[in-house]
Amino acid sequence: MCRGQHFGVLAGSLVQMRLGPTGLIEVVSPFDAVTQAQLRAVRPPGRWLSRRACWEFPLEAAAALEQRLRGRFPVSDDLQRWLVWLRQPLPPLPPHRQLVAAADPDAPLIDGRRLFAHQRTAVRWLLARRGALLADAMGLGKTLSALVAARGMVRCADCRVVVVAPAGLHALWRQESLALGLRLELHSWARLPQELPEAGTVLIADEAHFAQSLAAARTRAFLRLARHPRLRAVWLLTGTPLRNGRPVQLFPLLAAIGHPLGQDPQGFEERYCQGHWRERGGRRVWEARGASHLEELQRLVRPLVLHRRKQQCLDLPPKERRLVPVQLEGGAARGFERRLDARVADYRRRVRRGEVRRDAELLAVLTALRQIGSHYKVPVALKLLRQLLAGGEAVVVFTSFVATARRLHRQCGGDERAVLLTGTVPSPRRQPLVDAFQAGQRPLLVATYGTAGLGFTLHRARHVVLVERPWTPGDAEQAEDRCHRIGMAAGLTSHWLQLGAADSLVDDLIADKAERIARVLESPGERCRRRALPERVRRLLDGW
């Protein structure tokens, strides 16, 4: 039964204090000048959400809201539970040095491994922060660093460890936790828990870039967990905090770790994302796809964001990128051009007829052009693979398209010689297939980016072939760094097959976005100016 229910019956469901989907307090009330004045005077201040027709306040405003509204609003059951917990806070944690001593990052693991120096630094860094984003490059052992830090929290505060990770990575988390004698509660991004244990929780989010859009339900559900009153610490792990090079993707992560910049989404987007209103289709829409004041943003996020590249931490063998231009001849060249021209002509014809807006299908057209190019690159990819395999090399191939992956797998010997990893392979079967490649049972692994470009260790490979690149630099680097990581015995060569204008456009885009990401995470520089992807595709098609 909600407190103050008699008032709720009188006014219906229009009057209420409730817990919002992102873990903030929402106050729903019909317009009343006195109440509105009271709400505007609450500190910390709230903001009016026109779409949800309510005021939104941080949890820190709970006491002020209760004092000013004095029980005139019914309180939802879940918010009531949170308010009770806020009035009964968890005991304070011991000093940082005691947490580090309890974590014992210098001690060997049960399986005999020891943390590298950069991992021990990450443990101490995490334990000094209740909210933090560990954004080290892929392959630097963020999983183990976070678990060792969590061990210190468990030993000092008897709290629980809750890990949110893609389902395909749960086996890795279980394996690493066993090496530490640590118990975990594992959840996937698709099924986030509603509540956290009352005893206190260390919340670890692996591949935290899964929560980069405020419009996504999983981002809102995760923010609710990250603001839970029984939370001891929230640590986010991702090697690609700006996967697409847009500062707007950083805001939900900053909100989750309690960074001051994560309190006002519109203010953040106006300052750092060129946020503005524009007319589209007869209505005003908010756009925040740009980037500005990147040097200031880098300086302000630095205390809670740790980003290091491999060359700063490890003496790994080098990684070399080789561009492999694909030259088509004869019938293949004519067929390639004919299919491209037909696809562009079809798009132009539908635009003239008014069937689509001129820019409505630009990305779909680009994807179609890249898929055509992927088909015609298969013979060159096969020739390269056969040469490498004949020399006794272990090779990993990444492609965006399942049809290309299946064709390469089939023509390279099928299951007898190669591992195939696509989205059709059930999650429990993926790690055993990776293990077969890593153990040398098969010399070739062919995969799509979305399946094997995340979470797996493939350091046996000395060559990785990218048939085409995703247009986010984080995805391309993730794929390469599945192979370029701790434990590799020799250098890595990354072969980029390139055919036609569509590939050139995407590769240029990756370079531009990578520069922007570096300026936010690494060092200041001049303000980034670049054309957005739709504009680049439009120019490509206009000049066809």
KAVENRA-V657588 format. One record per helix or strand. SS is the DSSP state (2 for helix, 1 for strand). FROM is the first residue (numbers start at 1). TO is the last residue. Records with the same first field share a line. If there is no record, write none. Layout:
# KAVENRA-V657588
SS->FROM-TO / FROM-TO
This chain:
# KAVENRA-V657588
2->5-14 / 33-41 / 59-69 / 77-87 / 96-103 / 117-127 / 142-157 / 167-178 / 208-211 / 217-226 / 248-256 / 260-262 / 265-272 / 294-304 / 310-313 / 330-352 / 362-390 / 402-411 / 414-416 / 427-438 / 449-452 / 473-481 / 500-521 / 533-542
1->16-19 / 25-28 / 47-49 / 54-57 / 75-75 / 131-134 / 160-164 / 185-187 / 201-206 / 231-237 / 276-280 / 283-287 / 305-306 / 319-325 / 395-399 / 418-421 / 444-448 / 463-466 / 492-498
